[in-house]
Amino acid sequence: MYYLLAGRSLTGTQRMEKALARAGIGSMTVRSPTAAQVSGCGYCVRVTEKNYKGAINALELSNLSPKHVFFCSGSGNCTEVPF
């Protein structure tokens, strides 16, 4: 299980990934799956369930925030969650 942090643009998503790397949090930029697509950018930063809270805190400290957050199960079902 993992979280997808949807960016406002590809550049914004890449900035989130770099901020997380500086904070020592592993992540990767991925295309948004169909279940997690909303208007805007088609890319997300994927973080593990274990690293989710730390990722949100690191992004806040970097003055970055995702546009949407999705929780995805192993079967690929994604649900938008508040952050």
C-alpha positions in Angstrom: 0.0 0.0 0.0 1.2 3.5 -0.8 0.2 7.1 -1.2 0.3 9.2 -4.4 0.9 13.0 -3.9 -0.5 14.7 -7.0 1.4 17.8 -8.2 0.0 20.9 -9.8 2.4 20.4 -12.7 5.2 18.0 -13.7 7.8 20.6 -12.5 6.0 20.9 -9.2 5.9 17.2 -8.8 9.6 16.9 -9.5 10.2 19.7 -6.9 8.3 17.6 -4.3 10.4 14.5 -5.1 13.6 16.5 -4.7 12.4 18.0 -1.4 11.6 14.5 -0.1 15.1 13.3 -1.2 16.7 16.1 0.7 14.7 15.0 3.7 15.9 11.4 3.3 12.5 10.1 2.3 12.4 7.7 -0.6 9.9 8.6 -3.4 9.5 8.4 -7.1 7.7 10.4 -9.8 5.1 8.2 -11.6 2.3 8.7 -14.1 -1.0 9.0 -12.3 -3.0 5.8 -12.6 -6.5 6.1 -14.0 -8.0 5.6 -10.6 -6.1 8.7 -9.3 -6.5 11.1 -12.2 -8.1 14.4 -11.6 -7.8 17.7 -13.5 -4.3 19.1 -13.8 -1.0 17.3 -13.9 -0.9 13.6 -14.8 2.1 12.9 -12.5 2.3 12.0 -8.8 5.0 11.4 -6.3 4.7 7.9 -4.8 5.6 7.3 -1.2 5.2 4.3 1.1 2.5 4.2 3.7 5.3 4.2 6.3 6.8 7.5 5.0 3.6 9.3 4.3 3.4 11.5 7.5 7.1 12.4 7.2 6.7 13.3 3.5 3.8 15.7 4.2 5.8 17.3 7.0 8.9 17.6 4.8 6.9 19.2 2.0 5.3 21.7 4.4 8.8 22.7 5.6 9.8 23.2 1.9 6.7 25.3 1.3 5.3 22.7 -1.1 2.1 20.9 -1.0 0.3 18.3 -3.2 -2.8 19.3 -5.1 -4.5 15.9 -4.2 -3.5 12.9 -2.1 -4.6 9.3 -2.9 -4.3 6.2 -0.8 -3.8 3.2 -3.1 -4.2 -0.5 -2.1 -2.1 -3.3 -3.5 -4.9 -4.1 -6.0 -4.5 -0.6 -7.6 -7.7 0.9 -6.1 -7.0 4.6 -5.2 -9.1 6.8 -3.0 -8.6 10.5 -2.4 -7.9 11.3 1.2 -7.6 14.6 3.1 -4.2 15.9 4.1 
